[in-house]
Amino acid sequence: MTCQTWVLHAAPDAREAASALYVGVFNVAISLGALLGGRAADGIAVPSVMWFGGALVVLALANVVLFGRRR
């Protein structure tokens, strides 16, 4: 299932509000990623953005390995 499906199943009586909340959080995450990436590129160096992105990928993979098969 997708994240949006989970959100809609969690709030069956308020699907419009849950959908709006999901879209809002998604857009905030995009804007924060752009802001932090721009700050890293301006403040440290352009390669730091790649290192930061790689670290996030490693954390995401660790999350999948640890919590991916909890059924």
N, C-alpha and C positions, 0 to 999 in steps of 0.2 A: 504494500500500500504506500501511497505517497503521503507526505506530511499534511497536505491540504485535506486529504481524506480522513486522516486521524483527527484533525481539528474539527471537521464537520461531524464526525461520529461522537466527539466529546461534547458537542453542543447541539443536539438534534432539535431543540426548540428555538434556537437562535442562530440559524444558519447564516443569515445575512451579516449579523454582527461578528460571528466567528470568521467568516470569509473576509470581512473588512479588516479585522484584527490581523489575520494571517498576511494579507497583502501589505498592510502597514508595517509589520515587523520585517517582512521580506525587503521592502524598500529601504527601511532604516539600516538593515544589514548591508545592503548594496552601497548606500551612501557612506556608512562608516568604513567599509572596506576601501572605498575610493579616497576618503579623507586620510586614513592611516597610511595607505600606500603612497599618497602624494607627500605626506609629511616625512615618511621614511626616505623617499626619493630626494626631497629637497634638503632634509636635515643631515642625513648620513651619506648616502650615495645610492645610485641606481642599482648596483648589485645587491644592496641590502634588501631591496624589495624581493628579489629572487630568493634570498636566504630566508626571509621571513615567510614567504609563500611555501618554501620547502619545509620549513618547520611546522607550518599549519597542516601540510599534507601528512607529515609523519604523525602528528597528533590525531588527525582524522583516521589514519590507518590503525593506530593503536586503539582508538575508540571502537572501530569496527571489529578488530580482533577480540577485544575484551568483552564487548557487549552485543556483538552481532548475532550470536546464536543463543539467545536466552529463552527460546520457546520450549 
